[in-house]
Amino acid sequence: MTDRKIRSIVIVGGGTAGWMSAATLARILSTQYASITLIESDEIGIIGVGEATIPQMATFNRMLGLDEDQFMRETKGSFKLGIQFVNWARQGHVYYHPFGKYGLDMQGVSFHAYFLRLHQMGEAPNIDDWSLQATASRNNKFMRPIDAGNSPLSEIPYAFHFDAGLYAKFLRSYAEGLGVVRREGKIVDVKLRGEDGFVQSVVMENGDEVEGDLFIDCSGFRGLIIEQALKAGFTDWSHYLPCNRAVAVPCESVDEWTPYTRSTAHTAGWQWRIPLQHRTGNGHVFSVDHMSEDEATQILLNNLDGKPLADPRVVRFTTGHRNKLWIKNCVAMGLAGGFIEPLESTAIWLIQSGLSRFLTMFPDRDFNQADIDRYNRIMTTDYEEIRDFIVLHYHATERDDSPFWNYCRTMDIPERLAEKMRVFRSHGRCFRENEELFNDTSWFAVMHGQLMKPKSYDPVADVMSLEETRARLAHIKEAIVNSADYMPKQRDFIREHCAA
Ligand code: FAD
């Protein structure tokens, strides 16, 4: 049998996507299996935003075998237990989307069914009381889980905030240590093979040609290979998610590092606040069809914790994804593949899921079309499911104070989301479909947080008497308060373990 193994991999782009790809392939396949070359241009640079993550990132770090404390030190990171949403459901309203579960499922019935029963009777006003993450966040507490039997402290899913530029550098040194070769310079052309249209090489500004069996396009929004050479086409979701600009600025950090991302809704979008050890990252995501760049920048600057540390920078984007993320011998990762605004910090996870799904279907030089089709179908579903979750935040709102919110509140939404909302409105039920990223707790957090009101609670919650329901919920709440009390302040935890 002839050897059809991939012998050379060329990664185009050295942002988060490029270096995550390089590190993963070098770790899993090794550079003995195939040579790995990464090309990036310092002159073009990286997008440099993308600083909040979800707990799956810890799995990625473990897969690479990274030391988490070193990772935190080198990226000047902080820990994240969830997202606080301000002014989303209505002006002045605040809710929290925590990582991890609420309370405890009992007798095969989800916790939020019992909660809703009491909540609808006017008891149990605040779901946050049954989330360790939300309760700890109120006092800026953080610790990693410990072995504590059935205490809530045994299970504390958490994620990271980090400096995106430092993260790319960190992964670069890791990947280079495993034999990845970095080439500096601008790519000016992509050569396709005459006979089948596969990518043959990329041509650098100095005339060098870099050939490969497999190309990973991580070139950012421009999609140098996937779009410009292979004409993948783009599915545009602006009608569901009209924000198309972000203006970003770091500022001095003034508090004790909140262990959560804050998202504050404004009149034509929202503002992120991401605390790091050396600064706070801020950005205003908005629709330029509803607000000018100057106005959006002014709103951002008026809502900073401390002094800005740089000039505000505008990033333009269109929400959606390439019609095909893998074509012939090129697969697109990161912004080259698509973009959904960072409201739930999902872009880096999409790189992670792209890489792990790609590895389960890793090709040989025959590039079997069935594998490619399957990858494209699954990745498209990942994008669609995340899109629906993000659309929920905009659509399920009472806000009617601007043309932007009136549009979002009344727009047509994808049928899959409409069905989830109908199901929730009847008996407060939420489900995770298949392999979708967000689980029933997340759907409940946002539906309930956005003030959606079910007609009734789930009737199976009646399996437990009212008295027992009250007693058990009180007991769980107490365990959560005690656990949160036990936790140190995040600043102290970082000082002890991973101060930059
Ligand atoms: P880039 O960082 O743009 O990298 C592109 C690379 O390609 C660069 O190295 C560049 O030099 C190289 N390149 C391009 N053209 C050429 C050429 N011709 N020759 C040579 N090299 C070339 N994600 C999250 O998970 N959480 C967040 O909180 C979050 N916030 C975000 C906020 C905003 C406003 C935006 C726009 C994105 C955010 N993201 C977030 C997404 C995240 O930033 C990206 O997914 C991630 O940084 C990956 O970017 P990238 O590597 O695909 O692209």
Residues whose N, C-alpha, C, O or C-beta is under 5 A from the ligand:
A	BS01	FAD	V12 G13 G14 G15 T16 A17 G18 I39 E40 S41 I44 G45 I46 I47 G48 V49 G50 E51 A52 T53 G185 K186 I187 C218 S219 G220 A246 V315 M333 G334 L335 A336 P342 S345 T346 A347 I348 W349
